[in-house]
Amino acid sequence: MTRLRLFFSIITLVLVLPVSCQSKDTDKSVSAPRSTGEMVEIRPRLQPGDVFSMEFATQQNVIQTFGGQETSMLANIAMGMTLSAVEVEGEDTGVKITYDWSTFKQEHPKFKVDFDSRKSDSVVHPMARGFAAIVGEGFVLVLDSSGQPKAVRGVDELLKNVTAKLKLEEMPEEKANKIRQALEQHFNEKGLLSTFRQTFGFYPGRPLGIGDSWERTFDMTQNSSMTIANKWTLVDTKNNIAEIDVASKINSDESGNAEAAVTQDVSGTQNGKMKIDLATGMPITATLTQDLAGTVLIKPTEQMPKTMSVPISMDSKVTIAVTKTASGANQS
């Protein structure tokens, strides 16, 4: 896996999980309301002109055993984005997502990376080039009336601009082609649409009472064959804010691509809490912890004639903070 490919694996899910997912559409209710209180509806209520500032951060600790030697790697990734509601035909809402800044810090026994796009003197390490190139770029995500993504616009322009910043023409042809393929794999309409089906997938699509739960399963389809079975529970509403518990199970998908050069047999859990502004339907805060463990299998190559089995474990913490910075013309 190239260093830039690592970046593209992370960046396509900017809001909740650093993976690329496609919904299996296994939505179901699993419990009745525990109280007879007022029902609430959690869905997007955006007006053209609404603007939100969002900060996304993830801290990862990865431990792998390769050739009998255990290696630990720490990575901190953070991004600042502007989400602007733009007018789209009918009941659909377009959300323009612009990457404002990014940071990438990594500690490895053999190297260290410390990049922050907000600092003019920050050195762009080869592993951070993707994070530097994405700043200032964006696209428009189109949501239907229930909050589910249905289209992505502006991907070709984003791809063109990021490619130009990376100056692929100055690289060896083989390396440039691999990076170009990684770009095209991750920054395409189908891939981003699948990604944001996971991002906005928590919207239940029906009124809820305190104690109600709903489930939805997603496939990680672009870079790995895994599934995330999500369960959300509405635990409280106060001051027009919904508090939601998140509990997910993550497993390798045995029906995945068996011909891939790298496959995995890993499983784990994801747990956390979200606060949603009922007035806009947008998250206010979210904190998620993820624990995974298993084995990565690397198939033989000319350079490595035998299959490699690499035990790996990873614990991650994802935090999200969203602040509304401007209201549309139809709001006071």
C-alpha angles and dihedrals in degrees: 000000000000120000092247090049087060089056094049090050090057104038101057093074102052102163113044118351131021093230138087114247142181122199119245085201093232094149115161142154116240106180142028124238113281093213138038092233127127117302118234132205118218111200139120114286101179129156126202106268096035109133128191132188114214133189120195123188135173131187117198133186113191123186119187134172113218122173091351093304122112116221128189123203128186121200130182118189126179134172136184118211139179116221113197124183110225128186117267129177121276120347093332121111125211118212116196110211116200124182107226103176141347140198130197123186124173133174119199130161089248103038146008130217125196114171128162118172090202090067115076092207095049111129114234104226114202089251090054099050092098091052090051094047096052094058112109094017129108150148140212121260115201117212127193122227092276093052098256117138113246106166144010124213132192097029094128091056092048091050091048094050096045091048091051092051092052091056094218091176089071093055130082109277096244093050093045091051092052091051091046090052091050090051093050092046095054104029102056131110096251094047096047092044090054090047095054093046083072092043095054095027095106093078103111098208093222140062116278138207126205108286095026116138132194133185138210131173125214133195122222095221110166109052106011141016103244139122132219116206105199128197121187125189126193103225102171147349123207135152089007091301124120118213115208132187117215124207121171138173120211123200140164113260110234090200091062128114105303090183094062117119090232124036132169142209102201137139139176148130140274123203135171151113136267134195117206127195103229091202093063103014089231125131116256098188137352132182121187132176121199129193121188133172136170143089133306116209119208114195122226120277134178089267094043111034096184131063111258121217111200119188109215139179129184135185120189139181121202123192128185129187123184126187127184109231102174139019129220124255093260094059131077 
